[in-house]
Amino acid sequence: MSNRPHKLVLCATSNSLLAGLWRAGKLQGSQAFNNDEAGHAAFAEFLKQYISIPMYLMADAVEEDYRLESVPHTTGAAKKELVNRKLNQFYRGLDYRTAHFVNRETDKRKDDKYLFVALNNADFLQAWVNLIREARVQLVGIYLLPMLSQVLVRQLKLMAPHILLCEKLSSGLRQTYLHNGRLRMSRLVPNVPSAANQLGYFYLVETEKTRLYLISQRFITRETPLNLVLASLDGSTQHISQGISQEQGIECSDINLSQITKSLNLPTKLIEQMPELLHMHLLASGHVVDNLASEALTKEYDFSKLKQNIKLAALVLGVLGIFAAGGMLMQGLNYQSALKEATQDTVLQQRRYEEAAKNFPVTTIGAEDLKAAVELDKTISLYPKSPRRMMQVVSGALEQVPEVQLDRLHWALTNDMNSKDDDKLISVPITNTPTNAAFTADATKLYELAYVTAEISGFTGDYRSALNSVNKFVEKLNLDQNVAAVEVLQEPVNVSSFVNLQGSTTDEQAAQTQPALFKLKVILKVPEAASNVAIAAAGVKTP
């Protein structure tokens, strides 16, 4: 399979068919077939070797027709429909036809200019096409040889506005007219005289016929300077071009094709025998021109191309899938490595914790309580002040009055001296006036306030002793230099004369077991005031 050509290019004339084999852009060989039964049979056998190879068929015939026409500028489906309508108008019933876009006109309408091309008689071609269809070869398209001559002119860099290119081919003399490098018309003259002394006259006569045809078709005028270009491989047309220039006054030049054949790596001797190989090489090199074949003839190639595209897409998706799978595999390995490291770190940290936990002090406080204490400490840290000073004041008084047992301490940092306490054990009405008349709260400052709920431990029903203990506790609080005011909100017993006596002599034991609860409101001085008092007590003058 590797020795097979990548492209197979055919050139059909009225008498024969030339097949050229190209691989990697290089001509590998050629074979000719006569247009008869023996040639058809040999070509059928030849095709069996190249069924999977793309095949290009080029036609070189006398029966060619060219029509230059302008159509309104359209795009998309409308453009296709308009072009098909023109093709049916010009070439209804013909199998091989196409429209070659030339350019867009520069007038106001800016119409599109097309060159409509067709084979008027394709009998010489039909036998070869039938064999190709029976072999189900991948036919890419059918092309006219003059369209490749247009490519050849571009390769030769001929820039004259009106060029009449004359090529001596196996089928005869091909004269192709190009306007600004664009194909307008071409004609094939068979039966070229073999005598060298007759060629000059033959070229002159046929050139004059072509010029008159171009004038009749209004491609040129009689005054149009036509540039006649004679192409040959050996310079044999040089004397002909000189004769035409001298005798007819037509600008004529001779082009030696040997340089371009060498640049294209084509054997010169082979091109001398089969000049069509040069056009076939241009087609095999990727200079694909307008196709005259219908979609029915090229369906095998189109289907093969579709399969190749699907395979290519599948290959691309497969490669992308492999890369994606590789990436996911690498990611999984990274995750696995990270998990292993994390597990090792967890074990190491657990061991360190166990080693450190051995030195922890033994405590009866549960983990939940410790957690609650930590959370409470975090919450307290968010306040501008901590309840430490209030707790120190209360603790100092409790140490001096040991029979008082603290049940609850509600601390607040506020400038509202009548803030509500949500104590459910002892609820007292809110009073707007503190007991200590000497203290007047400054509403612009924040005070530390505490509601202290306590009871007399070991209370046996001696309310007088309980009242004394409460008064002593209040006194100790007032002695603290940090305290601004202390208010007794609830005493252990209500001694008001307005309260009715309750109870029964039979429940004496129950009354003695009632706890002696009382409640205080303690207000601390602001730190500046407390500092001034301390300085004054120490005999230090303040500024």
C-alpha positions as CSV (number, residue, x, y, z in Angstrom):
1,M,0.0,0.0,0.0
2,S,2.9,2.4,0.7
3,N,4.1,2.0,-2.9
4,R,0.8,3.1,-4.3
5,P,0.4,6.7,-5.6
6,H,-1.5,9.2,-3.6
7,K,-3.1,10.7,-6.7
8,L,-4.1,9.4,-10.1
9,V,-4.6,12.0,-12.8
10,L,-6.1,11.2,-16.2
11,C,-6.2,13.3,-19.3
12,A,-8.8,12.2,-21.9
13,T,-8.7,13.2,-25.6
14,S,-10.8,12.1,-28.5
15,N,-8.3,9.4,-29.3
16,S,-6.7,8.3,-26.1
17,L,-6.5,8.6,-22.3
18,L,-3.2,9.3,-20.4
19,A,-2.9,8.2,-16.8
20,G,-0.3,9.6,-14.5
21,L,0.6,8.4,-11.1
22,W,1.8,10.8,-8.4
23,R,3.0,10.1,-5.0
24,A,4.0,12.8,-2.5
25,G,3.8,15.4,-5.4
26,K,6.2,13.5,-7.6
27,L,5.4,11.8,-10.9
28,Q,5.9,8.1,-10.5
29,G,4.9,6.9,-14.0
30,S,2.4,7.2,-16.8
31,Q,0.4,4.9,-19.0
32,A,-1.6,5.6,-22.2
33,F,-4.8,3.8,-23.3
34,N,-6.4,4.0,-26.8
35,N,-10.0,5.0,-27.0
36,D,-11.1,1.6,-28.3
37,E,-12.3,-1.7,-26.9
38,A,-8.8,-2.9,-26.1
39,G,-7.9,0.3,-24.5
40,H,-11.0,0.3,-22.4
41,A,-10.4,-3.3,-21.3
42,A,-6.8,-2.4,-20.3
43,F,-8.0,0.7,-18.4
44,A,-10.6,-1.4,-16.5
45,E,-7.8,-3.7,-15.3
46,F,-5.6,-0.7,-14.5
47,L,-8.4,0.8,-12.3
48,K,-8.6,-2.3,-10.1
49,Q,-5.2,-1.3,-8.7
50,Y,-6.2,2.1,-7.6
51,I,-9.8,1.9,-6.3
52,S,-9.0,3.6,-3.0
53,I,-6.9,6.4,-4.6
54,P,-8.4,9.8,-5.4
55,M,-8.7,10.2,-9.2
56,Y,-8.8,13.5,-11.2
57,L,-10.0,13.4,-14.8
58,M,-9.0,16.2,-17.2
59,A,-10.6,16.6,-20.6
60,D,-8.9,18.1,-23.7
61,A,-11.5,18.3,-26.5
62,V,-12.6,20.4,-29.4
63,E,-16.2,20.4,-28.1
64,E,-15.8,23.1,-25.5
65,D,-18.0,26.1,-25.0
66,Y,-17.4,29.3,-23.0
67,R,-19.9,32.1,-22.2
68,L,-19.1,35.2,-20.2
69,E,-22.1,36.4,-18.3
70,S,-22.9,38.8,-15.5
71,V,-25.5,38.0,-12.9
72,P,-26.9,40.0,-10.0
73,H,-24.8,39.7,-6.9
74,T,-26.3,37.2,-4.5
75,T,-25.1,34.9,-1.7
76,G,-25.9,31.5,-0.2
77,A,-28.8,29.5,-1.6
78,A,-30.0,32.3,-3.9
79,K,-26.5,32.4,-5.6
80,K,-26.5,28.7,-6.1
81,E,-30.1,28.7,-7.5
82,L,-29.2,31.7,-9.9
83,V,-26.1,30.0,-11.2
84,N,-27.9,26.7,-11.8
85,R,-30.7,28.6,-13.6
86,K,-28.1,30.1,-15.9
87,L,-26.4,26.7,-16.5
88,N,-29.8,25.2,-17.5
89,Q,-30.4,28.2,-19.7
90,F,-27.1,27.8,-21.6
91,Y,-26.4,24.1,-21.3
92,R,-29.6,22.2,-20.7
93,G,-29.2,18.5,-21.1
94,L,-25.4,18.6,-20.9
95,D,-23.7,16.4,-18.3
96,Y,-20.5,18.3,-17.9
97,R,-20.8,22.0,-17.1
98,T,-19.7,24.5,-14.5
99,A,-19.6,28.2,-13.7
100,H,-16.2,29.8,-13.0
101,F,-16.4,33.0,-11.0
102,V,-14.3,35.7,-12.7
103,N,-14.7,38.8,-10.6
104,R,-17.2,41.4,-9.5
105,E,-18.0,44.3,-11.7
106,T,-17.2,47.9,-10.5
107,D,-20.3,49.6,-11.7
108,K,-23.2,50.6,-9.5
109,R,-24.9,47.2,-9.6
110,K,-21.6,45.4,-8.9
111,D,-22.9,42.2,-10.6
112,D,-21.0,39.0,-10.4
113,K,-19.2,38.0,-13.6
114,Y,-19.1,34.3,-14.4
115,L,-17.5,32.2,-17.2
116,F,-20.0,29.4,-17.9
117,V,-18.1,26.4,-19.4
118,A,-19.4,23.1,-20.8
119,L,-18.5,20.1,-23.0
120,N,-20.9,20.2,-25.9
121,N,-20.1,16.7,-26.9
122,A,-18.8,14.2,-24.3
123,D,-19.0,11.0,-26.3
124,F,-15.2,10.6,-26.2
125,L,-15.3,10.9,-22.4
126,Q,-18.3,8.8,-21.6
127,A,-16.7,5.4,-22.1
128,W,-13.9,6.3,-19.6
129,V,-16.5,7.7,-17.1
130,N,-18.6,4.5,-17.3
131,L,-15.5,2.4,-16.5
132,I,-14.7,4.6,-13.6
133,R,-18.3,4.4,-12.3
134,E,-18.3,0.6,-12.7
135,A,-15.0,0.3,-10.7
136,R,-16.4,2.7,-8.1
137,V,-13.2,4.6,-8.1
138,Q,-13.0,7.8,-6.0
139,L,-13.5,10.3,-8.8
140,V,-12.7,13.8,-7.4
141,G,-13.9,15.7,-10.4
142,I,-13.7,16.4,-14.2
143,Y,-11.8,19.4,-15.3
144,L,-11.0,21.2,-18.6
145,L,-7.3,21.5,-19.6
146,P,-7.6,25.2,-20.5
147,M,-8.4,25.9,-16.8
148,L,-5.0,24.5,-16.0
149,S,-3.5,26.6,-18.7
150,Q,-4.7,29.6,-16.6
151,V,-2.7,28.2,-13.7
152,L,0.3,27.8,-15.9
153,V,0.2,31.4,-17.0
154,R,0.2,32.4,-13.3
155,Q,3.1,30.1,-12.7
156,L,5.0,31.7,-15.7
157,K,4.1,35.2,-14.3
158,L,2.7,36.5,-17.6
159,M,1.1,39.8,-16.7
160,A,0.0,41.2,-20.1
161,P,-3.8,42.2,-20.1
162,H,-4.6,40.3,-23.3
163,I,-2.7,37.0,-23.7
164,L,-3.3,34.4,-26.3
165,L,-1.4,31.3,-25.1
166,C,-0.5,28.8,-27.8
167,E,0.4,25.3,-26.6
168,K,1.3,22.4,-28.9
169,L,-0.3,19.3,-27.2
170,S,-0.7,15.7,-28.3
171,S,-4.3,16.5,-29.4
172,G,-3.3,19.5,-31.4
173,L,-2.7,23.2,-31.0
174,R,-4.4,24.7,-28.0
175,Q,-5.0,28.5,-28.1
176,T,-6.2,30.0,-24.8
177,Y,-7.2,33.6,-24.4
178,L,-6.8,35.2,-21.0
179,H,-7.8,38.7,-19.9
180,N,-5.8,40.0,-17.0
181,G,-4.8,36.4,-16.2
182,R,-8.4,35.1,-16.3
183,L,-9.6,32.5,-18.7
184,R,-12.1,33.8,-21.3
185,M,-12.0,31.3,-24.2
186,S,-10.0,28.4,-25.5
187,R,-10.0,26.4,-28.7
188,L,-8.3,23.2,-29.8
189,V,-7.1,22.9,-33.4
190,P,-6.4,19.2,-34.2
191,N,-4.3,18.0,-37.1
192,V,-1.2,20.1,-36.6
193,P,1.1,19.8,-39.7
194,S,4.2,17.8,-39.1
195,A,6.4,19.6,-41.5
196,A,8.4,22.3,-39.8
197,N,8.1,24.7,-42.7
198,Q,4.4,24.7,-42.5
199,L,4.1,25.5,-38.8
200,G,4.6,29.2,-39.1
201,Y,1.8,29.6,-41.6
202,F,-0.4,27.2,-39.5
203,Y,0.1,29.3,-36.3
204,L,-0.5,32.5,-38.2
205,V,-3.8,31.3,-39.8
206,E,-5.1,29.8,-36.6
207,T,-4.1,32.9,-34.6
208,E,-6.0,35.1,-37.1
209,K,-9.1,32.8,-36.8
210,T,-9.0,33.1,-33.0
211,R,-8.6,36.8,-33.1
212,L,-11.6,37.2,-35.4
213,Y,-13.6,34.9,-33.1
214,L,-12.6,37.0,-30.0
215,I,-13.7,40.2,-31.9
216,S,-17.0,38.6,-32.9
217,Q,-17.7,37.6,-29.3
218,R,-16.7,41.1,-28.2
219,F,-13.9,39.8,-25.9
220,I,-11.5,42.3,-27.7
221,T,-11.7,45.0,-30.4
222,R,-9.7,45.3,-33.5
223,E,-7.4,47.8,-31.8
224,T,-6.8,45.6,-28.8
225,P,-3.1,44.8,-28.5
226,L,-3.1,41.0,-28.3
227,N,0.0,39.4,-26.7
228,L,0.7,36.1,-28.5
229,V,2.7,33.7,-26.3
230,L,4.1,30.5,-28.0
231,A,5.0,27.8,-25.4
232,S,7.5,25.1,-26.2
233,L,10.1,23.0,-24.5
234,D,12.9,23.2,-27.0
235,G,12.5,26.7,-28.3
236,S,11.3,25.4,-31.6
237,T,8.6,28.1,-31.8
238,Q,11.1,31.0,-31.5
239,H,11.4,31.5,-35.3
240,I,7.7,31.3,-35.6
241,S,7.1,34.0,-33.0
242,Q,9.7,36.2,-34.8
243,G,8.0,35.7,-38.1
244,I,4.6,36.6,-36.8
245,S,6.0,39.7,-35.1
246,Q,7.8,40.9,-38.2
247,E,5.1,40.1,-40.8
248,Q,1.9,40.8,-38.9
249,G,3.0,43.4,-36.4
250,I,1.6,41.4,-33.5
251,E,3.5,41.3,-30.3
252,C,4.6,37.7,-30.0
253,S,7.0,36.0,-27.6
254,D,8.3,32.6,-27.1
255,I,8.2,30.9,-23.7
256,N,10.6,28.0,-23.0
257,L,8.9,25.6,-20.6
258,S,12.1,23.6,-19.8
259,Q,12.8,25.8,-16.8
260,I,9.5,25.3,-15.2
261,T,9.5,21.6,-15.9
262,K,12.9,21.3,-14.2
263,S,11.6,23.3,-11.2
264,L,8.6,21.0,-11.0
265,N,11.0,18.0,-11.2
266,L,9.4,16.7,-14.4
267,P,11.4,14.8,-17.0
268,T,11.8,17.0,-20.1
269,K,11.8,14.2,-22.6
270,L,8.6,12.8,-21.2
271,I,6.9,16.2,-21.3
272,E,8.1,16.6,-25.0
273,Q,6.3,13.3,-25.8
274,M,3.2,14.0,-23.6
275,P,2.9,17.8,-23.0
276,E,-0.4,17.2,-21.1
277,L,1.7,15.8,-18.2
278,L,2.6,19.4,-17.3
279,H,-1.1,20.3,-16.8
280,M,-1.7,17.0,-15.0
281,H,1.1,17.8,-12.7
282,L,-0.4,21.1,-11.8
283,L,-3.6,19.4,-11.0
284,A,-1.9,16.7,-8.9
285,S,0.0,19.5,-7.1
286,G,-3.2,20.9,-5.6
287,H,-4.2,23.5,-8.2
288,V,-7.7,22.2,-8.4
289,V,-10.0,24.2,-10.7
290,D,-13.7,24.2,-11.3
291,N,-15.3,20.8,-11.5
292,L,-17.6,19.9,-14.4
293,A,-18.8,16.5,-12.9
294,S,-22.1,16.1,-11.1
295,E,-22.4,15.0,-7.5
296,A,-23.5,11.6,-8.6
297,L,-20.1,10.9,-10.2
298,T,-18.1,12.1,-7.2
299,K,-20.2,10.5,-4.5
300,E,-17.7,7.8,-3.9
301,Y,-15.0,10.3,-3.2
302,D,-17.3,12.5,-1.1
303,F,-18.3,9.5,0.9
304,S,-14.6,8.5,1.4
305,K,-13.8,12.0,2.4
306,L,-16.6,12.0,4.9
307,K,-15.3,8.7,6.4
308,Q,-11.8,10.2,6.6
309,N,-13.1,13.2,8.4
310,I,-15.0,11.0,10.8
311,K,-11.9,8.9,11.4
312,L,-9.9,12.0,11.9
313,A,-12.4,13.4,14.3
314,A,-12.5,10.1,16.2
315,L,-8.7,10.1,16.3
316,V,-8.6,13.6,17.7
317,L,-11.3,12.8,20.2
318,G,-9.4,9.6,21.1
319,V,-6.2,11.6,21.6
320,L,-8.0,14.2,23.7
321,G,-9.6,11.4,25.7
322,I,-6.2,9.8,26.3
323,F,-4.8,13.2,27.5
324,A,-7.8,13.7,29.7
325,A,-7.5,10.2,31.1
326,G,-3.8,10.8,31.7
327,G,-4.6,14.1,33.5
328,M,-7.2,12.5,35.6
329,L,-4.8,9.6,36.4
330,M,-2.1,12.1,37.5
331,Q,-4.7,14.0,39.5
332,G,-5.8,10.8,41.2
333,L,-2.2,9.8,42.0
334,N,-1.7,13.3,43.5
335,Y,-4.8,13.0,45.6
336,Q,-3.7,9.5,46.7
337,S,-0.3,10.8,47.7
338,A,-1.8,13.8,49.5
339,L,-4.2,11.4,51.3
340,K,-1.3,9.3,52.4
341,E,0.6,12.3,53.7
342,A,-2.4,13.6,55.5
343,T,-3.0,10.2,57.1
344,Q,0.6,10.1,58.2
345,D,0.3,13.6,59.6
346,T,-2.8,12.7,61.4
347,V,-1.2,9.7,63.1
348,L,1.8,11.9,64.0
349,Q,-0.3,14.6,65.4
350,Q,-2.4,12.0,67.3
351,R,0.8,10.7,68.9
352,R,2.0,14.1,69.8
353,Y,-1.4,14.9,71.4
354,E,-1.3,11.6,73.3
355,E,2.2,12.5,74.6
356,A,1.1,16.0,75.5
357,A,-2.1,14.8,77.1
358,K,-0.1,12.7,79.6
359,N,1.1,16.0,81.2
360,F,-2.4,17.5,81.4
361,P,-3.7,18.1,85.0
362,V,-6.4,15.8,86.2
363,T,-9.7,17.6,86.3
364,T,-13.3,16.7,87.0
365,I,-14.6,19.3,84.6
366,G,-16.0,17.7,81.5
367,A,-14.9,18.5,78.0
368,E,-18.2,20.1,77.2
369,D,-17.8,22.5,80.1
370,L,-14.2,23.3,79.1
371,K,-15.4,24.0,75.6
372,A,-18.2,26.2,76.9
373,A,-15.7,28.1,79.0
374,V,-13.4,28.6,76.1
375,E,-16.3,29.8,73.9
376,L,-17.4,32.1,76.7
377,D,-13.9,33.5,77.0
378,K,-13.8,34.2,73.2
379,T,-17.2,36.0,73.5
380,I,-16.0,38.1,76.4
381,S,-12.8,39.0,74.5
382,L,-15.0,40.7,71.9
383,Y,-16.2,43.3,74.5
384,P,-14.1,46.4,75.2
385,K,-13.9,45.4,78.8
386,S,-13.9,42.1,80.7
387,P,-16.0,41.3,83.9
388,R,-12.7,40.7,85.7
389,R,-12.9,43.9,87.8
390,M,-16.5,43.2,88.8
391,M,-15.7,39.6,89.7
392,Q,-12.7,40.8,91.8
393,V,-14.9,43.3,93.7
394,V,-17.6,40.7,94.4
395,S,-15.0,38.0,95.3
396,G,-13.3,40.4,97.7
397,A,-16.6,41.1,99.5
398,L,-17.5,37.4,99.6
399,E,-14.2,36.5,101.2
400,Q,-15.0,38.9,104.1
401,V,-18.6,37.7,104.5
402,P,-18.2,33.9,104.1
403,E,-21.8,33.1,104.9
404,V,-22.9,34.7,101.7
405,Q,-23.1,32.2,98.9
406,L,-23.1,33.5,95.3
407,D,-25.8,32.0,93.1
408,R,-25.7,34.2,90.0
409,L,-23.8,37.2,88.6
410,H,-25.2,39.1,85.7
411,W,-22.6,41.6,84.3
412,A,-23.3,44.3,81.8
413,L,-21.4,47.2,80.3
414,T,-23.9,50.0,79.8
415,N,-24.8,53.6,80.5
416,D,-28.4,52.6,81.3
417,M,-28.5,52.2,85.1
418,N,-32.0,50.8,84.8
419,S,-31.2,48.0,82.4
420,K,-33.4,44.9,82.8
421,D,-32.2,41.8,84.5
422,D,-33.7,38.5,83.2
423,D,-33.2,36.6,86.4
424,K,-36.1,34.1,86.7
425,L,-35.2,33.2,90.3
426,I,-35.7,36.7,91.7
427,S,-37.5,39.2,89.5
428,V,-37.7,42.7,90.9
429,P,-39.3,45.8,89.4
430,I,-37.0,48.3,87.6
431,T,-36.2,51.4,89.7
432,N,-35.0,54.6,88.2
433,T,-33.3,55.9,91.3
434,P,-30.2,54.2,92.8
435,T,-30.1,53.8,96.6
436,N,-26.8,55.6,96.9
437,A,-28.0,59.2,96.5
438,A,-24.4,60.4,96.3
439,F,-23.9,58.7,93.0
440,T,-25.1,60.3,89.8
441,A,-24.6,58.3,86.6
442,D,-23.1,60.0,83.6
443,A,-25.1,59.0,80.6
444,T,-22.1,59.7,78.3
445,K,-20.0,56.9,79.9
446,L,-20.2,53.2,80.1
447,Y,-20.5,51.7,83.6
448,E,-19.9,48.1,84.6
449,L,-23.1,46.9,86.3
450,A,-23.8,43.6,87.9
451,Y,-26.9,42.0,89.3
452,V,-25.8,39.7,92.1
453,T,-28.1,37.0,93.3
454,A,-26.9,35.2,96.5
455,E,-28.2,33.5,99.5
456,I,-27.2,33.0,103.2
457,S,-25.6,29.6,103.5
458,G,-26.8,27.5,106.5
459,F,-29.8,29.6,106.9
460,T,-32.0,28.3,109.7
461,G,-34.7,30.8,109.7
462,D,-32.9,33.6,111.6
463,Y,-33.9,36.5,109.3
464,R,-32.3,39.1,111.6
465,S,-29.0,37.4,111.3
466,A,-29.6,37.1,107.5
467,L,-30.3,40.8,107.2
468,N,-27.2,41.6,109.2
469,S,-25.1,39.4,106.8
470,V,-26.6,41.1,103.8
471,N,-26.0,44.6,105.3
472,K,-22.4,43.5,106.1
473,F,-21.9,42.3,102.5
474,V,-23.3,45.5,101.1
475,E,-21.0,47.5,103.4
476,K,-18.0,45.5,102.3
477,L,-18.9,46.2,98.7
478,N,-19.3,49.9,99.3
479,L,-15.9,50.0,100.9
480,D,-14.3,48.9,97.7
481,Q,-12.9,52.0,95.9
482,N,-14.1,50.6,92.6
483,V,-17.7,50.6,93.6
484,A,-19.9,53.6,92.7
485,A,-23.2,52.3,94.2
486,V,-24.8,49.3,95.6
487,E,-28.5,48.8,95.7
488,V,-30.4,46.1,97.5
489,L,-33.1,45.0,95.2
490,Q,-34.3,42.1,97.2
491,E,-33.7,41.3,100.9
492,P,-33.8,37.8,102.4
493,V,-37.1,38.8,104.0
494,N,-39.6,41.4,103.1
495,V,-39.9,43.7,106.2
496,S,-42.3,46.1,104.6
497,S,-45.3,47.0,106.9
498,F,-47.5,46.9,103.9
499,V,-47.1,43.1,103.3
500,N,-49.7,40.7,104.7
501,L,-48.6,37.9,107.1
502,Q,-48.9,34.5,105.5
503,G,-48.3,30.9,106.5
504,S,-49.4,28.5,109.2
505,T,-48.1,27.3,112.5
506,T,-48.2,23.8,111.1
507,D,-45.7,24.5,108.4
508,E,-42.9,25.7,110.6
509,Q,-40.5,23.2,109.5
510,A,-41.2,24.0,105.8
511,A,-40.7,27.8,106.5
512,Q,-37.3,27.1,108.1
513,T,-36.1,25.3,105.0
514,Q,-36.8,28.2,102.6
515,P,-33.5,29.7,101.4
516,A,-32.6,33.3,102.3
517,L,-32.2,34.7,98.8
518,F,-31.4,38.3,98.2
519,K,-30.4,40.4,95.2
520,L,-28.1,43.4,94.7
521,K,-27.3,45.8,91.9
522,V,-23.6,46.8,92.0
523,I,-22.3,49.7,89.8
524,L,-18.6,50.2,89.4
525,K,-16.9,53.5,88.8
526,V,-15.3,54.2,85.5
527,P,-11.6,53.3,85.6
528,E,-10.5,57.0,85.5
529,A,-12.7,57.8,88.5
530,A,-11.5,54.8,90.4
531,S,-7.9,55.7,89.7
532,N,-8.4,59.3,91.0
533,V,-10.0,57.9,94.2
534,A,-7.0,55.6,94.7
535,I,-4.6,58.5,94.2
536,A,-6.6,60.7,96.5
537,A,-6.6,58.0,99.2
538,A,-2.8,57.7,98.8
539,G,-2.5,61.5,99.3
540,V,-1.3,62.2,95.8
541,K,-2.6,65.3,94.1
542,T,-4.1,64.9,90.7
543,P,-3.6,67.5,87.9
